[in-house]
């Protein structure tokens, strides 16, 4: 089984179609037609997104990427309405950003547990023939079709919600530190990229608490996609404070001062906002050879710019002081805010829009939202319905547009499923 952590997926969603209205007439023995009694079609089901604190990532959407709400049922006789289609509710982790796949615009930010967002509205059910009776039309022999909905692609992008983000090179001790200051149990081993997904832990500080996230190790070039950084830098975009963990011992042959500068360059390259977040530096592995001398150099160069805490994460030494400093800094920071959504509506078609072109056989073809609407409402075999069809084409300017394009007496015009000769 594939257990890879998934924090970004593209899925296709579709609301349910509206059910067709029923075209029927009451019938009793000896009286075959006693008036219309066709009911309305049921509305199609809608598509919802629900923020759920028990959903930790988006792995489920890698295996099933298409989701469709149930269609509404057709209307029944005796003025019975069709059953409404069932909704689809897609659970996502708290902190999931939803974008339109085509434009990239932000649709919503599902931040709080239980927050529900209607992504797509179900199609409206068609009206039954009983709804078309008037003082002059006593027996309408047509009904309206339900609205057919469109498929849309969206991108779900998970951004971890944490107060403090632990950043640093691979194998500097971020996971070990998180395990000491919280109840989290991240995978810990002595090799690079042990952590392949963000780990969250609730850190207690007396009667208070905050959430810390161990972000997978960054390397030089992370903002451009090197290592795991490009995939996981998004998870510290919501953090309020950064805890920069440095291997002060330099036991892996790296210079702690250069490491610190490199990670800060990557943060700035990815986002100016990240680079401006307040930092506290945790100089880890202070019990190792060479740590004392490197710590003196580090404090001399950066001691006036940032608060530095010497720690030995594996033993928990220095961790209480670090947690206290993080909490003091968090109290000064404003609470995290949801990301603002863009002005966005899915394109469901414009009932007034139309286009005309001439095909290879010389037929004038009319297309667009207006044609889709007419296809739903027009019954070719019914004179009243066809009269409505002709009236709409005239009122919406279709006949004028045909004339302007050079359509002459006797030319063939195609509107949806209807073909007719143009008559001046």
VEXZA-102037 format. One record per residue (C-alpha): residue in one letter; y, z, x. Coordinates in steps of 0.2 Angstrom, whole numbers, padded with zeros to 4 digits, m for minus. Each point is the difference from the previous one (the first is absolute). Layout:
BEGIN
   rest      py      pz      px
      A       Y       Z       X
...
***
This chain:
BEGIN
   rest      py      pz      px
      X    0000    0000    0000
      X    0017   m0004    0006
      X    0011    0016    0001
      X    0015   m0007    0009
      X    0016    0008   m0005
      X    0011   m0012   m0011
      X    0018    0002   m0003
      X    0006   m0017   m0005
      X   m0008   m0012   m0012
      X    0004   m0016   m0010
      X   m0007    0000   m0018
      X    0001   m0011   m0015
      X    0004    0007   m0017
      X    0001   m0007   m0017
      X    0005    0008   m0017
      X   m0011   m0004   m0015
      X    0004   m0015   m0011
      X    0006    0003   m0018
      X   m0013   m0004   m0013
      X    0003   m0015   m0012
      X    0006    0003   m0017
      X   m0013   m0004   m0014
      X    0003   m0014   m0012
      X   m0010    0004   m0016
      X    0001    0001   m0019
      X   m0007    0013   m0012
      X   m0014   m0008   m0010
      X   m0008    0007   m0016
      X   m0014   m0007   m0011
      X    0008   m0015   m0009
      X    0016    0002    0009
      X   m0002   m0008    0017
      X    0018    0003    0006
      X    0009    0015   m0005
      X    0014    0001    0013
      X    0000    0003    0019
      X   m0007    0016    0007
      X   m0001   m0004    0019
      X    0004    0015    0011
      X    0009    0001    0017
      X   m0009   m0001    0016
      X   m0001    0016    0011
      X    0012    0002    0015
      X   m0008   m0002    0017
      X   m0003    0014    0012
      X    0013    0005    0013
      X   m0002    0003    0018
      X    0006    0017    0007
      X    0001    0008    0017
      X   m0003    0019    0002
      X    0004    0011    0015
      X   m0015    0012    0003
      X    0000    0013    0013
      X   m0019    0000    0001
      X    0000   m0019    0005
      X    0002    0000    0019
      X    0001   m0018    0004
      X   m0001   m0018   m0007
      X   m0018   m0004    0006
      X   m0007   m0003   m0018
      X    0012   m0015   m0002
      X   m0007   m0009    0015
      X   m0017   m0002   m0009
      X    0007   m0004   m0017
      X    0017   m0010    0001
      X    0002   m0007   m0018
      X    0004    0011   m0015
      X    0002   m0006   m0018
      X    0004    0010   m0016
      X   m0010   m0004   m0016
      X    0006   m0014   m0011
      X    0005    0005   m0018
      X   m0012   m0005   m0014
      X    0004   m0013   m0013
      X    0007    0005   m0016
      X   m0012    0002   m0015
      X    0000   m0004   m0018
      X    0007    0011   m0014
      X    0015    0003    0011
      X   m0010    0009    0013
      X    0009    0001    0017
      X   m0011   m0004    0016
      X   m0004    0014    0012
      X    0012    0003    0014
      X   m0007   m0004    0018
      X   m0004    0015    0011
      X    0012    0004    0014
      X   m0004    0000    0019
      X    0005    0015    0010
      X    0000   m0002    0019
      X    0000    0016    0010
      X    0010    0000    0016
      X    0004    0013    0013
      X    0016    0009   m0002
      X    0013   m0009    0011
      X   m0006   m0017   m0004
      X    0013   m0014    0000
      X   m0003   m0015   m0011
      X    0007   m0017    0004
      X    0000   m0017   m0008
      X   m0011   m0010    0012
      X    0010   m0016   m0002
      X    0018    0006    0002
      X   m0004    0017    0010
      X    0012    0009   m0012
      X   m0004    0018   m0004
      X   m0006    0003   m0017
      X   m0002    0019    0000
      X   m0004    0015    0011
      X   m0013    0011   m0007
      X    0005    0016    0008
      X   m0005    0015   m0010
      X   m0017    0005   m0007
      X   m0003   m0006   m0017
      X    0014   m0013    0000
      X   m0005   m0015   m0010
      X    0008   m0017    0000
      X   m0003   m0015   m0012
      X   m0002   m0014    0012
      X   m0004   m0014   m0013
      X    0002    0000   m0019
      X   m0014   m0006   m0011
      X    0002   m0016   m0009
      X    0007    0001   m0018
      X   m0012   m0004   m0014
      X    0003   m0015   m0011
      X    0005    0002   m0018
      X   m0012   m0004   m0014
      X    0003   m0012   m0013
      X    0005    0013   m0013
      X    0016    0003    0011
      X    0006   m0017   m0003
      X    0001    0000   m0019
      X    0018   m0003   m0007
      X    0007   m0003   m0017
      X   m0003   m0018    0002
      X   m0016    0001    0011
      X   m0013    0009   m0010
      X   m0015   m0006    0009
      X    0003   m0003    0019
      X   m0015   m0008    0008
      X    0003    0005    0017
      X    0001    0016    0012
      X    0008    0004    0016
      X   m0010    0001    0016
      X    0001    0015    0012
      X    0011    0000    0016
      X   m0010   m0006    0015
      X    0004    0011    0015
      X    0001   m0006    0018
      X   m0008    0007    0016
      X    0011    0008    0013
      X   m0004    0005    0018
      X    0007    0017    0006
      X   m0001    0009    0017
      X   m0004    0018    0000
      X    0007    0009    0016
      X   m0005    0018    0003
      X    0013    0011    0009
      X   m0005    0017    0003
      X    0011    0014   m0007
      X    0002    0013    0013
      X    0014    0012    0006
      X   m0004   m0001    0019
      X   m0008   m0015    0009
      X   m0010    0003    0016
      X    0003   m0015    0012
      X   m0005   m0004    0018
      X   m0011   m0010    0011
      X   m0019    0000   m0004
      X   m0010    0016    0006
      X    0015    0011    0003
      X   m0007    0013   m0012
      X    0009   m0004   m0017
      X   m0017    0003   m0010
      X   m0004    0016    0009
      X    0018    0007   m0003
      X   m0002   m0005   m0019
      X   m0017    0009   m0001
      X    0008    0016    0008
      X    0016    0001   m0011
      X   m0009   m0005   m0017
      X   m0017    0000   m0008
      X   m0002   m0019    0003
      X   m0016   m0005    0009
      X    0004   m0017    0009
      X   m0012   m0008    0011
      X    0003    0006    0018
      X   m0007   m0008    0016
      X    0004   m0004    0018
      X    0004   m0018   m0002
      X    0014   m0011   m0006
      X    0002   m0005   m0018
      X   m0011    0014   m0007
      X    0011    0001   m0015
      X   m0001   m0017   m0010
      X    0010    0006   m0015
      X    0014    0013   m0004
      X   m0006    0018   m0002
      X    0010    0012   m0011
      X    0000    0019    0001
      X    0009    0013   m0009
      X    0009    0012    0013
      X    0003    0018   m0006
      X    0015    0009    0006
      X    0001    0017   m0007
      X    0003   m0003   m0019
      X    0005   m0018    0003
      X   m0010   m0016    0004
      X    0003   m0018    0005
      X   m0011   m0015    0002
      X   m0003   m0007    0017
      X   m0008   m0017    0004
      X   m0009   m0005    0016
      X    0004   m0018    0002
      X   m0012   m0011    0010
      X    0005   m0002    0019
      X    0014   m0012    0004
      X    0001   m0011    0015
      X    0013   m0011    0008
      X    0003   m0015   m0011
      X   m0005    0010   m0016
      X    0015   m0006   m0010
      X   m0006   m0018    0004
      X   m0018    0003   m0005
      X   m0008    0006    0016
      X   m0014    0013   m0002
      X    0000    0009   m0017
      X    0019    0004    0000
      X    0005   m0015   m0011
      X   m0012    0005   m0014
      X    0005    0018    0000
      X    0018    0001    0004
      X    0003   m0002   m0018
      X   m0007    0017   m0003
      X    0014    0010    0009
      X    0014   m0010   m0010
      X    0000    0014   m0013
      X   m0001    0015    0012
      X    0015    0011    0002
      X   m0003    0007    0018
      X   m0010   m0007    0014
      X   m0011    0010    0012
      X   m0002   m0010    0016
      X   m0015    0006    0009
      X    0000   m0004    0019
      X   m0015    0003    0012
      X    0011    0009    0013
      X   m0015    0002    0012
      X    0000   m0019    0003
      X   m0019    0002    0003
      X   m0003   m0018   m0006
      X    0011   m0008    0013
      X    0015   m0002   m0011
      X    0018    0007    0003
      X    0004    0012   m0015
      X    0019   m0005    0002
      X   m0004   m0018   m0001
      X   m0012    0003   m0015
      X    0014    0009   m0009
      X    0012   m0014    0003
      X   m0013   m0013   m0005
      X   m0004    0007   m0017
      X    0019    0003   m0004
      X    0003   m0019    0004
      X   m0014   m0005   m0012
      X    0007    0011   m0014
      X    0017   m0008    0002
      X   m0008   m0017    0001
      X   m0009    0003   m0016
      X    0014    0008   m0010
      X    0017    0007    0004
      X   m0003    0013   m0013
      X   m0015    0007    0009
      X    0009    0000    0016
      X    0014    0011   m0008
      X   m0012    0013   m0007
      X    0001    0017    0009
      X   m0013    0004    0013
      X   m0009    0015    0007
      X   m0011   m0003    0016
      X   m0016    0008    0002
      X   m0005   m0001    0019
      X   m0019    0002   m0002
      X   m0014    0004    0013
      X    0011    0013    0009
      X   m0016    0008    0007
      X   m0004   m0015    0010
      X    0004   m0004    0019
      X    0017   m0008    0002
      X    0006    0006   m0017
      X    0012    0013    0007
      X    0009   m0012    0012
      X    0001   m0014   m0013
      X    0007    0013   m0013
      X    0014    0004    0012
      X    0005   m0018    0002
      X   m0001   m0003   m0019
      X    0011    0015   m0004
      X    0013   m0005    0013
      X    0001   m0018   m0007
      X   m0001    0003   m0019
      X    0003    0019   m0002
      X    0017   m0002   m0006
      X   m0004   m0014   m0012
      X   m0015    0006   m0009
      X   m0009    0017   m0003
      X   m0016    0001    0011
      X   m0015    0011   m0003
      X   m0014    0002    0013
      X   m0017    0001   m0009
      X   m0018    0000    0003
      X   m0007   m0007   m0016
      X   m0018    0003    0004
      X    0003    0019    0001
      X    0014    0000   m0013
      X    0012    0007    0013
      X    0018   m0003   m0004
      X   m0005   m0007   m0018
      X    0008    0014   m0010
      X    0017   m0002    0009
      X   m0001   m0019   m0003
      X   m0004    0002   m0019
      X    0015    0012   m0002
      X    0012   m0012    0008
      X   m0007   m0014   m0011
      X    0003    0010   m0015
      X    0018    0005    0005
      X    0004   m0018    0003
      X   m0008   m0006   m0017
      X    0011    0013   m0009
      X    0015   m0009    0006
      X   m0006   m0017   m0005
      X    0002   m0008   m0018
      X   m0016   m0003   m0010
      X   m0008   m0016    0002
      X    0005   m0013   m0013
      X   m0009   m0014   m0009
      X    0003   m0018    0007
      X    0011   m0009   m0012
      X   m0007   m0015   m0010
      X    0007   m0017    0000
      X    0006   m0009   m0016
      X   m0015   m0009   m0004
      X   m0009   m0007   m0015
      X   m0016   m0010    0000
      X    0002   m0018   m0006
      X   m0008   m0001   m0017
      X    0009   m0017   m0004
      X    0016   m0004   m0010
      X   m0003   m0005   m0018
      X    0016   m0011    0001
      X   m0003   m0009    0016
      X   m0008   m0018    0001
      X   m0002   m0014    0012
      X   m0003   m0019   m0003
      X   m0008   m0012    0011
      X   m0008   m0018   m0002
      X   m0018   m0002    0005
      X   m0008   m0016    0007
      X   m0004   m0006   m0017
      X    0018    0001   m0006
      X   m0003    0015   m0011
      X    0015    0013   m0001
      X   m0008    0017    0004
      X    0009    0016   m0006
      X   m0006    0016    0009
      X    0007    0018    0002
      X    0001    0016   m0009
      X    0006   m0008   m0016
      X   m0016   m0011    0000
      X   m0011    0016    0002
      X    0009    0008   m0014
      X   m0002   m0015   m0012
      X   m0019   m0001    0005
      X   m0002    0018   m0007
      X    0009   m0003   m0016
      X   m0003   m0018   m0005
      X   m0016   m0005   m0011
      X   m0001   m0019    0001
      X   m0009   m0002   m0017
      X    0014    0010   m0009
      X    0015   m0009   m0007
      X    0011    0015    0000
      X   m0005    0005    0018
      X    0004   m0018    0006
      X    0017    0000   m0008
      X    0003    0016    0009
      X   m0005   m0009    0016
      X    0012   m0014   m0002
      X    0014    0011   m0005
      X   m0002    0011    0016
      X    0000   m0016    0011
      X    0016   m0005   m0008
      X    0009    0017    0001
      X   m0006    0002    0018
      X    0007   m0016    0006
      X   m0016   m0009    0004
      X    0003   m0015   m0010
      X    0017   m0002    0008
      X   m0007    0002    0017
      X   m0013   m0013   m0003
      X    0013   m0012   m0006
      X    0010    0003    0016
      X   m0015   m0004    0010
      X   m0002   m0017   m0008
      X   m0013    0004   m0013
      X    0001   m0014   m0013
      X   m0007   m0004   m0017
      X   m0019    0000    0001
      X   m0002    0008    0017
      X   m0014    0014    0001
      X    0005    0018    0002
      X   m0012    0014    0004
      X    0004    0018   m0004
      X   m0015    0011    0004
      X   m0014   m0006   m0010
      X    0011   m0011   m0011
      X    0003   m0018    0003
      X    0012   m0010   m0011
      X    0010   m0016   m0001
      X    0019    0003    0003
      X    0010   m0005   m0015
      X    0019   m0002    0000
***
